[in-house]
Amino acid sequence: MSKAMASDKNFLDFIVDQIENAGHITYIHMFGEYGIYSDGKIFALVCDNKLFIKPTEAGRGFIQNPVEAPAYPGAKMSFLIEDQLEDRDWISELVRVTVRELPEPKPKKKKKKKSG
């Protein structure tokens, strides 16, 4: 069994550069892979140099016939995007419809200071 390769930062940069008018796009490096966010909402993972978008009803309707796969072993199914990565307008619209349907991020709990 071959071990999965970590994603290439150049691939991540390409994906992020493709996304236009879909909020403030940021990413976090985690476990050798990347999570991609729009205005604080995680909407995608980049694993093994593949783009996985969180599934939503709007996204499913936009894609029509999505390919679904887990981003990593044991993960929930996501939409695997391969053929349309070069299409900036298509990928940007998919991100916009997906992010609109995702819940707002939960506010981070503030750590309580110990009194003493």
C-alpha positions in Angstrom: 0.0 0.0 0.0 1.5 3.3 -1.0 1.5 6.3 1.3 -0.3 9.3 0.0 1.8 12.2 -1.0 1.3 15.7 0.5 -0.1 18.4 -1.7 2.2 20.7 -3.7 2.0 24.4 -2.7 2.1 25.3 -6.4 -1.1 23.3 -6.9 -2.8 25.1 -4.0 -1.6 28.5 -5.3 -3.1 27.7 -8.7 -6.5 26.8 -7.2 -6.6 29.9 -5.0 -5.7 32.1 -7.9 -8.5 30.6 -10.0 -11.2 31.7 -7.4 -12.6 35.2 -8.1 -15.3 37.2 -6.4 -16.1 34.5 -3.8 -15.1 36.3 -0.6 -11.8 36.6 1.1 -10.0 33.3 0.2 -7.4 32.0 2.7 -5.9 28.6 3.5 -4.4 26.7 6.3 -1.8 24.0 6.1 -2.9 21.0 8.1 -1.5 17.5 8.2 0.5 18.0 5.0 -2.6 19.1 3.2 -4.6 22.3 3.0 -8.0 23.6 4.0 -9.4 26.5 1.9 -11.7 29.1 3.4 -13.9 31.9 2.2 -14.6 34.6 4.8 -13.8 32.1 7.5 -15.9 29.3 6.2 -14.0 26.1 5.2 -15.4 25.0 1.8 -12.6 22.8 0.3 -9.7 20.6 1.0 -6.7 20.1 -1.2 -5.4 16.5 -0.6 -2.9 14.7 -2.9 -3.0 17.6 -5.3 -6.8 17.1 -5.8 -9.5 19.6 -5.0 -12.4 18.4 -2.8 -15.4 20.8 -2.3 -17.8 20.4 0.6 -21.1 19.0 -0.8 -24.1 21.2 -0.8 -27.4 21.0 -2.6 -26.6 24.2 -4.6 -23.2 22.7 -5.5 -24.8 19.5 -6.6 -27.2 21.4 -8.8 -24.5 23.5 -10.3 -22.2 20.6 -11.1 -25.1 18.4 -12.3 -23.3 15.0 -12.0 -20.6 15.4 -9.3 -17.9 12.9 -8.8 -17.9 12.1 -5.1 -14.9 10.8 -3.2 -13.4 11.1 0.3 -10.5 13.6 0.6 -8.7 11.1 2.8 -9.4 7.7 4.2 -12.3 7.9 6.6 -13.4 11.3 5.5 -17.0 12.2 4.5 -17.7 12.3 0.8 -16.8 15.5 -1.0 -17.2 16.7 -4.6 -13.9 15.8 -6.4 -13.2 18.5 -9.0 -10.8 17.5 -11.7 -11.9 18.4 -15.2 -12.9 22.1 -14.6 -9.9 23.3 -12.7 -8.7 25.4 -15.6 -12.2 27.1 -15.9 -11.9 30.1 -13.6 -15.5 31.3 -14.1 -16.9 27.8 -13.4 -14.8 27.1 -10.3 -15.5 30.6 -8.9 -19.2 30.2 -9.3 -19.1 26.7 -7.7 -17.3 28.3 -4.7 -19.8 31.1 -4.5 -22.9 28.8 -4.5 -21.2 26.4 -2.0 -20.2 29.1 0.5 -23.6 30.7 0.4 -25.1 27.4 1.6 -22.6 26.6 4.3 -23.3 27.6 7.9 -21.5 30.5 9.5 -18.4 29.5 11.4 -19.0 29.0 15.1 -17.5 31.8 17.2 -14.3 30.6 19.0 -14.7 30.2 22.7 -12.6 32.5 24.7 -10.4 30.7 27.2 -11.3 31.5 30.8 -8.5 32.9 32.9 -7.9 31.0 36.1 -8.7 33.1 39.1 -6.6 32.7 42.1 
